[in-house]
């Protein structure tokens, strides 16, 4: 079996990360006192970087750093895993007993058998969106199309984005995609009622490079187009991260063979140094 090279993205210093045999990327490092963090961690402010955009790009600043600085040093068929500080890829059937103390022993280190190109978490099903949430946030949506109040199958990715991140923003962003992708992505966000969340995945370096090239070409266009917009509040502050999350899901579904795999969400209190 092939070994998996693990990376973990974090914006804070959690002591348990030092006990894991993984590479840590400090996100938004340009605005942090680096003496508060381990010297062996990668910082997204080194080399070619967009660390100064972290407030609106979120984890994308770490993905960009990896693409420009780490990926060129790896082989095209190397398997890469991205974790977040609370979410880690783990061995199958080991979820119940995992704590920070034994996490290192339970991380998935080898690529499992099967015919796939990428490991992803289970999809988020948007049909479970509460009606009260739609009534509260979706006035413009149900005025335009009242049928969404009575048909859960109409709770699309696009509708969900409208409700939680800003009306018509995903549509406007879609218009900025290359012509050959624009209509495919528009169909995806308007017909799909679920997507692969969180930007955690395990795949080969060669697929990552293509994903990053397409994503950042688009996201930088979005940033320029939305430059006069005030990005405040949870739903909008990390707008470009949320846009990329939907595009990542589309890219994987359109281009790669997918296998879903469990990850652990650490529920215990994690102490920050």
C-alpha positions in Angstrom: 0.0 0.0 0.0 1.1 3.6 -0.6 1.8 5.8 2.3 -0.2 9.1 2.9 1.6 12.4 3.5 -0.5 14.2 6.0 -0.9 18.0 6.5 -3.0 19.7 9.1 -4.2 23.3 8.7 -4.6 25.3 11.9 -4.7 29.0 13.0 -3.9 28.4 16.6 -1.3 26.5 18.7 -2.8 23.3 20.1 -0.4 21.2 22.1 -1.6 17.8 20.9 -0.6 18.6 17.3 3.0 18.3 18.3 2.4 14.6 19.2 1.1 13.7 15.7 3.4 12.5 12.9 2.0 15.0 10.5 3.1 18.3 9.0 1.3 21.4 10.3 0.6 24.5 8.3 -0.1 27.7 10.3 -2.8 29.6 8.5 -2.8 33.4 8.5 0.8 33.4 9.8 1.6 36.9 8.6 -0.6 38.4 11.3 0.7 36.2 14.2 3.5 36.4 16.6 5.5 33.4 15.3 7.4 33.0 18.6 4.2 31.6 20.0 4.3 28.6 17.6 6.6 25.6 17.0 9.5 26.4 14.7 9.0 23.1 12.8 5.6 24.1 11.6 5.2 25.4 8.1 3.9 29.0 7.9 1.7 30.2 5.0 3.6 33.5 5.1 6.8 32.0 3.7 7.9 31.6 0.1 5.2 32.5 -2.5 2.1 33.2 -0.4 -1.2 35.0 0.1 -1.1 34.9 3.9 -2.3 38.6 4.0 -5.6 37.5 2.4 -6.3 34.9 5.1 -9.1 36.9 6.7 -11.3 36.5 3.6 -9.6 33.4 2.1 -9.5 31.2 5.3 -7.9 27.8 4.7 -7.2 28.8 1.0 -4.1 30.7 2.1 -2.7 27.4 3.3 -3.7 25.5 0.2 -2.1 28.2 -1.9 1.1 28.0 0.1 1.1 24.2 -0.3 0.5 24.5 -4.1 3.3 27.0 -4.7 5.9 25.9 -2.2 5.5 22.2 -1.2 3.8 20.6 -4.1 6.7 21.2 -6.6 8.9 19.1 -4.3 6.6 16.1 -4.4 6.0 13.3 -6.9 2.9 13.4 -9.1 1.5 10.2 -7.6 2.2 11.0 -4.0 -0.9 10.8 -1.8 -1.7 13.9 0.1 -4.1 14.3 3.0 -5.5 17.5 4.4 -6.8 17.6 7.9 -8.1 20.5 10.1 -7.1 20.9 13.7 -10.3 19.2 14.9 -10.9 16.9 11.9 -8.5 14.1 11.1 -8.6 11.2 8.7 -8.6 8.0 10.7 -8.5 4.2 10.3 -11.8 2.6 9.5 -13.9 1.4 12.5 -11.8 3.3 15.0 -14.0 6.4 15.6 -15.6 5.6 19.0 -12.5 5.5 21.2 -10.4 8.3 19.6 -9.1 11.1 21.9 -6.2 13.5 21.4 -4.1 11.0 23.5 -4.4 8.2 21.0 -5.1 10.1 17.8 -1.6 9.5 16.4 -2.1 5.7 16.6 -5.4 5.9 14.7 -4.6 8.3 11.8 -5.0 6.7 8.4 -1.4 6.2 7.2 -1.8 4.0 4.2 -4.1 4.3 1.1 -6.9 1.8 1.5 -7.6 -0.7 -1.3 -10.1 0.1 -4.0 -10.6 1.9 -7.3 -10.7 5.6 -6.4 -8.9 8.9 -7.0 -9.9 10.7 -3.8 -11.2 10.1 -0.3 -13.9 12.5 0.9 -16.2 12.8 3.9 -19.9 12.0 3.5 -21.9 14.6 1.8 -24.0 17.3 3.5 -27.7 16.8 2.6 -29.3 20.2 2.2 -32.9 18.9 2.1 -32.6 18.8 5.9 -32.6 22.6 6.0 -35.2 23.9 8.5 -38.2 25.7 7.0 -37.8 28.4 9.7 -34.3 29.1 8.4 -35.6 29.5 4.9 -38.4 31.8 6.1 -36.0 33.9 8.1 -33.2 34.3 5.5 -34.7 33.4 2.2 -37.3 36.2 1.5 -35.8 37.0 -1.9 -35.6 33.4 -2.8 -39.2 32.3 -2.1 -40.6 35.6 -3.5 -38.8 34.7 -6.7 -39.8 31.0 -6.5 -42.5 30.2 -3.9 -42.3 26.4 -4.8 -39.2 26.0 -2.7 -41.3 26.3 0.4 -43.1 23.1 -0.5 -40.5 21.0 -2.2 -37.3 19.9 -0.3 -35.8 18.7 -3.6 -35.4 22.4 -4.5 -33.0 23.1 -1.6 -30.0 23.4 -3.9 -26.4 24.3 -3.3 -27.2 27.7 -4.8 -30.2 28.3 -2.5 -28.1 27.2 0.5 -25.4 29.7 -0.4 -27.9 32.5 -0.8 -29.2 31.9 2.7 -25.9 31.6 4.5 -23.5 33.7 2.5 -25.3 36.3 0.6 -28.1 36.5 -2.1 -26.9 35.9 -5.6 -23.2 35.8 -4.8 -22.7 32.3 -6.0 -24.5 33.1 -9.2 -22.3 36.2 -9.8 -19.2 34.1 -9.0 -20.3 31.4 -11.5 -20.4 34.1 -14.3 -16.6 34.5 -13.8 -15.7 30.9 -14.6 -14.2 30.0 -17.9 -16.8 29.5 -20.6 -16.3 25.8 -20.9 -17.0 25.3 -17.2 -19.5 28.0 -16.4 -22.7 26.2 -17.5 -21.6 22.8 -16.0 -21.0 24.5 -12.6 -24.2 26.4 -12.8 -26.1 23.2 -13.5 -24.4 21.6 -10.6 -25.2 24.3 -8.0 -28.8 24.6 -9.1 -29.6 20.9 -9.3 -27.5 19.2 -6.6 -29.0 19.2 -3.1 -25.8 17.9 -1.4 -22.1 18.5 -1.5 -18.8 17.3 -0.1 -17.9 19.8 2.7 -15.0 21.1 4.8 -12.1 21.0 2.2 -10.6 17.9 3.7 -9.6 15.2 1.3 -7.0 12.6 0.4 -5.8 12.5 -3.2 -2.8 12.5 -5.4 -0.5 15.5 -5.9 -1.3 15.5 -9.7 -5.0 16.0 -9.1 -4.4 18.7 -6.4 -2.3 20.7 -8.8 -5.1 20.8 -11.4 -7.7 21.6 -8.7 -5.6 24.5 -7.3 -4.9 25.9 -10.7 -8.6 26.0 -11.6 -9.7 27.2 -8.2 -7.3 30.1 -7.7 -7.7 31.3 -11.3 -11.4 31.7 -10.5 -11.2 32.9 -6.9 -8.8 35.8 -7.8 -11.4 36.9 -10.4 -14.0 36.7 -7.7 -11.9 38.8 -5.4 -11.4 41.5 -8.0 -15.1 41.5 -8.9 -16.3 41.7 -5.3 -13.6 44.2 -4.2 -16.1 46.9 -3.3 -18.2 44.5 -1.1 -18.0 44.7 2.7 -17.1 41.2 3.9 -18.2 41.1 7.6 -19.9 38.5 9.7 -19.4 34.7 9.7 -21.2 34.1 6.4 -19.3 36.7 4.3 -15.9 37.2 6.0 -14.5 34.0 4.6 -16.5 34.3 1.3 -13.7 33.0 -1.0 -13.2 30.0 1.2 -16.9 29.2 1.0 -16.9 29.6 -2.8 -14.0 27.3 -3.1 -15.6 24.7 -0.9 -18.5 24.4 -3.5 -16.0 24.3 -6.4 -13.9 21.6 -4.7 -16.9 19.4 -4.4 -17.9 20.0 -8.1 -14.3 19.4 -9.3 -14.1 16.1 -7.4 -17.5 14.8 -8.7 -16.9 15.9 -12.3 -13.3 14.6 -12.6 -12.4 11.9 -10.1 -13.5 8.6 -8.8 -14.7 9.2 -5.2 -14.7 7.0 -2.2 -16.1 8.3 1.1 -14.2 7.7 4.3 -14.7 8.5 8.0 -12.9 11.3 9.8 -12.9 12.1 13.5 -14.3 15.4 14.8 -12.6 15.9 18.1 -15.5 16.8 20.5 -13.3 17.1 23.7 -12.0 20.5 24.8 -8.7 21.2 23.1 -6.3 23.4 25.1 -4.7 26.2 23.2 -1.1 27.1 24.2 
